[in-house]
Amino acid sequence: MIDHEEIYRSEAERYDLLVSREDYRGGILAALREIRELTGLEVAELGAGSGRLTAQIAPLVRSLRAFDRSAHMLDFAASKVKHLGITNTTFQAADNRNLPLEDGSVDLSLSGWSIGYFAAPDNPEWQLDVERTLGQMERILRPGGTIIILETLGTGTGEPQAPTPELQAYYTYLEEQQGFKHTWIRTDYRFSTVDEAEQIIEFFFGEPLSARVRNQKLTVVPECTGIWWRQF
């Protein structure tokens, strides 16, 4: 089993190498801007990780407050955006369920590949954790604000499908009980060589997928990403 918690605690550089190969066609930013134009917004980002979305969004918005449980990841993200000359972003370690922001302080609450970790087989209280997180994301919004959530709909597949029953239950909950609209896009990975693809894929997704990459000599690995949003 891949220990993703350990990766987030100590492997920011290798993790960022992986996500830098993702969405090589640039579909995520375009999809976000179709939902809500980002220019001039004040944004809170949950689960910012190594700054994958942060670095794309920050140049467009007025300000961005980036949060993650892992201070290790945030240190890497802060170094990245500083290197890019971005000055309107701050980073702070925080749990999704307890955001250190005032009520009505942002226009957009954004979470990428973060809330879904609550929907794990060993967490029977996942719905409560999701509800608390959504409550925080709504609390910090100004009137007319937007929540956007991105989650996986499968790596190694060209058609969208929740990787686990627990994630499917979470996605259904967002749509049927919380009133979120939903779409999906392809966010394929592209690598320079088959060897690079195999090594980087195995690091995060494990041997079965990396073996498929090796056997099929893949340099492009398909991936689907779901996007859920709700206006307030």
N, C-alpha and C positions, 0 to 999 in steps of 0.2 A: 504494500500500500504506500502511495505517495503521501508524505507528511506535509500537507500544504501549510499548516500552522508553522512548522519549522522553516519552511521556505520564506514565509512572510516575516519571520523573526530575524533571519540571518542571510538570506540569499537575494537581496534586492538587485544586485547587479545582474545575476543570471536570469532572474525573473524579468527584468527590464529588457534583456536581450531577446527573450521570448516574445514579449508583447510588442516589441519594436518591429517584429516581422508580421504582426497581425494587421488585418484590414488594409492590405497594401493598395487597394483601390481607393481608399479614403472615404468609404461610405458612411462611417459613424458620424463624423462632424456634419456632413450634409443632411443626414437623417435628423439629427438634433435640431438643426436650424429650420427644418421643415415644420417641426413641432412648435418651436419657440425661437424666434430670432434672438440671438445672443448679444448683439451689440448693445453696450451700455448697461447690461444687467449687473446686479450684485448677486453672487452665486455662492451657495454652500455645496461642497462636494464631499460625500460620504464614501469611505473606503477608497481613498485616493491612491493608495499603493505607491508605486514608483513614479507616479505622475503622468501616466499614459494620457488620460483625458485632460489633466490639468494643463499640460503644455500646449494642447490643441486649443483649449477654450480660453485660457487666460489672455491671449492677445486680442480677443474680441470683446471681452467683458470689462465692466468698470472695476470690479474687484472680485476676488475669489478667495474664500476661506476653505482650505482643504483639511479634511480630518481622516484619521485612520487609527486603528488600535495599535499598529506597529510603528513605534518611533523610528525604528531602523529603516523602514520603507520611506517614511516622511523625510528623514535626513537625506536619503538618496534623491527624492523628488525635489527637495529644496535646492540641492546642489545643481540638479538638472536645469531648473527654471532660472536660477541665477546665471548659469553658463549661457542660457539663451537670451539673457538681458531682460527677463520678465521681472517687473517690480511691483505688480499689483496683487500679489498672492501671498498669503500667510499659511502656515502649517501648524497644526496642533494635534497631539495625540488625544483621541476621544473614542468612546464607544458609541455606536450608532444609536443606542437607546437612550443616550444622555448627552445631547449636543450642547456645548457651552456657547450658545448664541441667544440673544434676546428675542423675544416674541416679535414677529413681523419685521424682521431685519433684512430679508433677502427676497429677491424676485424669483429665484429658481433653486429648488432643492434637487440635487442630482446624485445618483448612486450607481456606480458601475461594478457589476460582478462582486457584490459585497453582501447584500441582504440575504441572498440565496443560501449562504452558508448556515443560516439559522435552520433551514429546512433539511436537516440531517437525520438519518435514521435513528441516531442515539439522542435526539432532542424532541421528546414528546410535547414540549412547550413551545415549539417553533412558532405557532400562530400568535401566541402572546408576544414573543420577541419581535415578530414582524409588525404586529399592531403597535407596539411601543415605538418602534422605529418610524413607522408611517406617521404616528402622532407627533413625533419630534419634527419630522420633515414638514408637516403641515403647520405646526406651531410657529416655526420661524419664518413662514411665508407672509408676505404682504398680501392684501386683497388683490385678486387677479393673478396671483403667483401660480407656479407650475411645479409639479413633481415629475421627474423623469427617472426611470429605473431601467438599467440594462442588465441582462442576465444571459447565460449561455443557453442555446438551443442545440448544442451538440458540436463537438469537434471531430473531424473525420467524416462528416456527413454533409451532403449537399442539400438535404431537406430538413426543415426544422422539427426537432423532437426533443422533449425534455429528457436529459440523460438518466433521471431517476424518478420513481413514482412520487417521492417526496417533493422534488422540484415541480413536477406537474401539478401536485396539489397546491403548492404555493402560487404558481402561475394562475391556476383556476381561481384561487382565493382573490388575487389581485383583480381579476376581471369580473367575477360574479358577485363578490361580496364588497369589494372596495370601489368598483366602478371605473377601473382603469381601462383606457383604450389600449390597443395592442397592434404592433406590426413586427416584422422581422426583416433582417437583411443578411446577406452573405458578408462575412468578415474573414475571408480566407487568409491563411499564412502563406508567405512566399519566402523561400530560403535560397541561398546562393548555390548550394550543392545538396545532393542527397545525404552525404555524411553530416553536414550541418543540420539539416532537417531532422535526421534520426537522433542526433545527440540532444538537440534542444527540445524536441518533442518528448523524448523519454524523461528528461529532467522533470517535467511538470505533469505529463499525462500517462507516463508509464510504458512498460515494455510492449504490451499488445499493440498499441498504436504505433510505436516506433518500429516494431517488426513489420507492420504493414507498410510503413514509409519505406523501409529498406527493401522489402520484397517487390513492391510496385515501383520503386525508384522515383518517389515523389519529391518534387521540390515545391509544389503547391499543395497545401493540406487544406481541404475544405472546412469551413466552420460557419455555423449559423448563430446569429445573435438576436435575441428578442428585445424589443423596446416597449415599455409600458409607460403611459403618461396620463396625468389627470390635471385639469385646470381647476383653480379655486377662485 
